[in-house]
Amino acid sequence: MQRGIRKLITLGVALGLLTSCATNETFVPESTEIGFNAVAGNATRAIMSAGALPETASFDIWGFYSNDGSFKEFADNAKSNFMSGLKIEWTTGNDASRPQAWRNKDKYYYWPTTGVVGFYALHPSGLNGVKEPEYKGNGLQIDNYKVDITSKYTDLMYAYTLGTNRTTALPIQFKHALSQVEFVLKLEENYPDVDFYVEEIMLKNVDIQATFNYVQPSSIGKWSYNSDNQTDSLRYSDDNLLLSSNAAVYSSAMVMMPQNLSKTAEAETSIRISYRMVQADGTEMTGQLVKQLSGLQQSWEQSTRYVYTLNFNLNEITFNPEITDWTEISVNQIKVP
């Protein structure tokens, strides 16, 4: 799987009319508080930019504590035994005199003097459908996560890391679980005396719901689909965008379920563009264009950003007047005196 890739895809649109692990071996007292240093993976640009997790964000965390670091005391599918589903925020906690850090706002948690803790984390906090992680089982699992009109800008991220007793914050790096899709809308040039609007962009025949799970720190999370039929639709934009200025550009991104775009038993993934044109005399015309996406890109991969450029080319109506020749008919000779 390719990661950290920004794929640029140009789609010409002609109109008919107008044509780790971190270990500290030094003995530390048992009272050392557990803290995190949360960052978003820098492999790719996404809805949430790479770098430190914004202090306004939050995430949930689950932990497995093992005495000797081998986790042999856990049977398959054992539940987490430490910080189970705990919300982590940038806060002082319940003591305002403490410096802010990534911790739970209600209670402080401390490193055990010995042993290892394996942490599962999920951003954003409070997602519905999150099951209790299971040791060497399904890991952290989100049942039937759905990308819809309310979550298409929510950057679903996950992390797994091991930690031991330490005095500094434990690094935890989040990976992107979804794909990012962006459409750039452009007019090829300046077109006087016409206003061109993109009223709606719909993604047709896409998967918008699946189950996600991950287990080990080095593995990429995996999506499991209930069906391979890409039958759902998702509105990308209905902003009634005016693209009438010279080289006007509109760009917006959303997150999507990683998936195959090619034709299935149902239908092929496509983009439907609804447009409106207003001529100089006020005459309005509307229409729709449908473009297949699989010919440009066969799939949307996890943690990858795809940029589609829609070039709208308007052809002016001009004329080429010609005069047809006379039809010549020879009439019989007429005798005159």
Stockholm file with secondary structure:
# STOCKHOLM 1.0

chainA/1-337         MQRGIRKLITLGVALGLLTSCATNETFVPESTEIGFNAVAGNATRAIMSAGALPETASFDIWGFYSNDGSFKEFADNAKSNFMSGLKIEWTTGNDASRPQAWRNKDKYYYWPTTGVVGFYALHPSGLNGVKEPEYKGNGLQIDNYKVDITSKYTDLMYAYTLGTNRTTALPIQFKHALSQVEFVLKLEENYPDVDFYVEEIMLKNVDIQATFNYVQPSSIGKWSYNSDNQTDSLRYSDDNLLLSSNAAVYSSAMVMMPQNLSKTAEAETSIRISYRMVQADGTEMTGQLVKQLSGLQQSWEQSTRYVYTLNFNLNEITFNPEITDWTEISVNQIKVP
#=GR chainA/1-337 SS CCCSCEEEEEEEEECSSCCCEECCCSCCCTTCBCCEEEEECTTSCCSSCSEECCTTCEEEEEEEEESSSSCTTCCTTCBCCEEEEEEEEEECTTCTTSCCEEECSSCCCBCCSSSEEEEEEEESTTCTTEEEEETTTTEEEEEEEECCTTTTTCCCEEEEEEECSCSSCEEEEEEECSEEEEEEEEESSCCTTEEEEEEEEEEEEECCEEEEEECSTTSCCEEECSCSCCCEEEEEECSCEECCSTTCEEEEEEEECCEECSCCSSCCCEEEEEEEEEETTSCEEEEEEEEESTTTCSEECTTCEEEEEEEEECCCCCCCCCCCCCCCCCCCCCCCC
#=GC SS_cons         CCCSCEEEEEEEEECSSCCCEECCCSCCCTTCBCCEEEEECTTSCCSSCSEECCTTCEEEEEEEEESSSSCTTCCTTCBCCEEEEEEEEEECTTCTTSCCEEECSSCCCBCCSSSEEEEEEEESTTCTTEEEEETTTTEEEEEEEECCTTTTTCCCEEEEEEECSCSSCEEEEEEECSEEEEEEEEESSCCTTEEEEEEEEEEEEECCEEEEEECSTTSCCEEECSCSCCCEEEEEECSCEECCSTTCEEEEEEEECCEECSCCSSCCCEEEEEEEEEETTSCEEEEEEEEESTTTCSEECTTCEEEEEEEEECCCCCCCCCCCCCCCCCCCCCCCC
//
